[in-house]
Amino acid sequence: MSKRIYISILLLTLVAIFLSPMMERIAKADSLPINLGDSGGDGGRLCIVYLNYGNDYQLAEIRVWSGSWIDALQTIYVNRYTGERVESSRCGGSGGDLSVFALDPDEYLTLVYGQYGDYVDSMTVVTNKQRLKTWGGDGGLADYFYGGPKGIKIVGFKSHAGQYVDAIGVFSERVDNGIRTTNYFGPSGGTGGEKFSIEPPVNGNPRVKEVRVWSGAYIDAIEVIYHLEDEGFDLPGKRVGGYGGRLQVFKLATDEYITQIIGHRGVYVDSLAIVTNKGRSMQWGGDGGDVAYYYQAPPNGKIVGFRGRADGYVDAIGIVAQLD
């Protein structure tokens, strides 16, 4: 990996470590949350809408100030035993109308989705009780989606914000229900291109055998080769993107799988690095991109494909994650 990617990983690790101002409470948590995203524009500064106060605390309220865009976000957590309430940072500007979504004691977020352009135009949350709430306007050139049918709960938000919320991602934790499920997260990047999803086939016990990336200053194209263990042959996934760039192939061992992707983005996806459960990695692309993105597989999960937008280049990228 390049020095820039190493620095990005180090900074993201430090963000996770210092999410809570009270380190003794972090020690109560079973594990740190999974950091996914973010989706939106290139402006604003990193702002965390989350407090990792351990398993005694749960997400109780989402506060959103909005109009045509999402102006600001804040979350409220409550101690399930003492009733103590704590507030996250308010991320964003001073405009917009406030609307509060309160969760029941046995309720949690399963989905967050909406539209984005230069800012986050809209945001919808859905809970395990199938309740939902939408904020923002009708604009936005591209969609984002974080969550899946089962297996994940969203416990907070990662954002870039200034006068508005420029970009949004999530912090998530696994809900241990023993069910194998597929979740979709992202994408991060620009608004151009057409939607794509590279996913494994439903039959044949597939695994990722190769990731093929064409790149130069940007990520030009991506293709995934799956190996069907039951049938004993390889099956190429859909190639997405343009026809430029230099091809580099990352081959995975039979007991190896992808755990993280990281890179930088702007109008297109400028760079992409893949990390596996064996600590191996490969990087593609250039040195541009104003905003870092980061996606990690949930505990006991793996990244099995990609979602996003592409045309002449890969405009935006997210992940398809499988929970075993």
N, C-alpha and C positions, 0 to 999 in steps of 0.2 A: 504493500500500500504506500501511497505518497505521504509525505510529512503532513500535508493538509488534512487528509482523512484521519490520520492518527490523532491530530489535534482536535478534530471534530468529535471523535469518539471519546477522548478524554474530557472535553467540555460537557458533553451530554451525560457522561458518568457523574461528573461533579454536580450537574443540575439535579440528577436523581438523588444523590447523597444529601444535598442540602435543601430538598423540597420542604422539610419541616424545620421550623426554628427551634424545636424542642427535641433534641436528639434522644433523650430517654424515652420519649413516646415512639419514635421510629423503631427503637429496639423491640417494642411490643409487636410490631407487624411481622407476619409470617414471611413476607417477601416484599420487595419494592414493586411498584406497579410497572406495567409494560407501557412504554412510551411509543406512541404511534402518530406519525404525521410530520408536518402539518399541511393543510390544503388552503390555498388562497393566493393573495398577492405577495409582492416582494417587500412591501413597506413595513413600518412598525418595528418595535423592539420585542425580544422574547419576554413573555410574561406568563407566569404559571398560575392557573386558576385551579389550584389543588393543594390540599394539606394532607400529608401522610402521617396521621396521628395514631396509626395502629388499628387493630381490629375492634377496639372498643368504640370507635367512631364510625359513623356512616353518613353518606351524603343525604342531606335532608331537604335542601332547597337549591334551586337554580334561579339566579336573578339575572335578567337580561334587559338591557336598555336598547331599544331599537326604533327604527323608522323605516327608511328605504334600505338601510343596511343594519348590521349588528353593530351598535355603538359601543357597548361594553358588556362584560361578563363578570359574574361573581358567584361563588358557591358557598353554601353554609353546611357545616357538619355538626352533628349532635352526638354526644356520648350516650350510648344506648342504656347505660346504667345510672348515670347521674343527671342526665338532661342538659349538661353543659353545652353551649353553642359556641362555635368558633367560625370566623369568617376568613375566606381566602382573600388574596389581593383582588381589588377591582381592576380589571384590565380593559383599557379602551379610553374613550373620550368622555366628555360630560354631557353629550346630547342624548336624544332618544327618550322614549317613554318606558318607564319601568314596568315589567310584568314578572311575577314570581310564580314558579312552578314548585309546589311542595310535594314531597314523596311520603308515602306511608312508611311506618317502621319496617315492614316486610317487603318494601318495594325498592327496585334499583333500575338504572338505565341499561337497556340492551342495545339501542341503536341511536346514532346521531347522524343526521344527513341534512343536505341542503344544497344551495347554489353559491358559487363564488365567481368573482372577476378580479378587479383590483382590490376589492374588500370582500368580506364574507357578507353576501346579500341576504341569505336566509339560513335559518337553523331550526330543525325539528328534532325533538327527543321523543323516544318511545321507551316504555317501561315493561318489565316482566308481567305487569297486569294489563298490558295492551292499552294503557293510557298514553296520550301524546299531546304535545304542545308545540306550536310553531311561532317563530318570531321573524321579523324582517320584512323585506319587500318582495317584489315579483321579478327582480332583475337577476343577473348572473349568467355567464356564458358556459359554465361547466358545473357538473355536480360532484359532490363528495359523499362518502358513505363510510361509516365506521360501525362495525358490529356484525352480528350474524344471528341465525335462528336460535341457537342455544350455546351455552358454554362460556359466555363472556359477560361481565358486567363492567360498565363504564363508571369510573369513580372520580373523574376530574378532567380538566381540559388543559391543553398546551396551546398557547396563542402567540402570535406576533400582533402587536397592537400599538396604535398611536391615537389619532383622532377617532378612528373606528377600529374594529377588530379586523385586521388585514388578513389573517390566516388562522386556521383552527385545526387542532389535532386532539387526541384524547389520551388519557391514562386509563388502562383497563386491568382488570384482574380476572382470573379464571374462576368460574363457578363449577365446583366439582360435582358433575352429575353423571359421570361415567359414559356419556354419549359421544360418539365420534361425530364431529360436525365441521363444517367449513365456514370461515368467516372472511369478510372482505373489508379492507382498510385502505383509505386514501381516495383519490391520488393526490400527490404533491407535484406542482409544476404549473405550466401555462394553461390557457383555455383553448388553444387551437387543436386541430386534428379531430379524429373520430374516436369514439369510445372503443376500447378493446378489453378483452378478458382472456388471459392464457391460463387454462385450468386443466388439471389431469382428467382423463376419462374416468367414468364412474366404475367401470369394470376392469378386472385384470390386476388388481393390487398394484397400482402404478407407483413409481418413485421417480424423482428427478435424476436423470443420468447425466445430462449436459445442459449448460446454459451458454448459448451462443450470442455474442454481442458484437455488433458493428459500430465503431465509434471513431471520432476524430476530436474536434473541439466540443462536440455534443454527442449524446447517445443517438446514433442513427437508427438502429433497429435491434430487436430482441427476438430470439427464438428459443424455446425450451424443448429438449428431447426427453421423452418419458420412456422408461422401460417397464413393460408389463410383466411382472414376475410370474403370474399364473400362465400366461401364454408363451412367455419366453422370447418376445421380440420387442423392438423399439418402435415408438410411435412419435413422430414429430408433432409438436404443437404448432399453433398458428404463428407465422412470422409477422411481426408488426413493425411499422416504421418505413423508412425509405430505403434507397439502394446505394447510399454512399457509405463511407467509413471503412475501417480495416477490421476484419473479423479476428476475434480472439475467443477461444473456447475454454470454458471451465468445466472439467470433468470431475464428477463426484464418485467416490468409492461406494460400494454396495451398502455399507453401513453408515453413510454420510448423508447429511441433509442440511438445508439452508436454515439458519437461525436469525440472521440480521441482514438488512440492506441499509446502506447509508450513502449519502452523496450531497450534491448541491444542485440547485435549480434556479431558473429565471424564467424566461419565455419558454425555454425548452429544458429538458433534463440535461444538465451540463456534465454530470459525472455520476457513476454508479459503482459501488463496491459491495461485494457479497461476502459474508462470513458464514462458516459452517460450524457444526457441533464439534468438529475436530480442530477448530481454531485456524483452519486454512482460509485464505481469502484471495480475491482477485479484484482489480480495479480497472474501470474503463472510463474514457471520456477526457475532458479537458480540465482547465483550472478555473473556469468561470463559474458564474452562479452566485447570486447575492444571498441566498437563504439555504441553510442546511435542512435536510430531511432525514428521518430515521424511523425505521420500522423493525420491530423485534417480534419474533414468534412468541405466543403465550407459553407458559410453563407446560412441559410435556407436549408441546406442539411444534410444528415446522412450517416453513414457507414452501408452498408447493406450486406457486404460479404468481402471475402479475396482472394487475388491472391498471387502466389509465386511459390516455389519449395519445394518438400518433397519426402522423401523415408522412411528411418528408423526413421528420425526425421524431423521436419520442418526446412528445410535448409534456406529458405528466405520467407519473408512475406511483402505484400503490402495490399492495400485496394481497395474495390469496393465501390464507393460513388454515392449516388443518389441525384440529385438536384430536389426539388419539385417546 
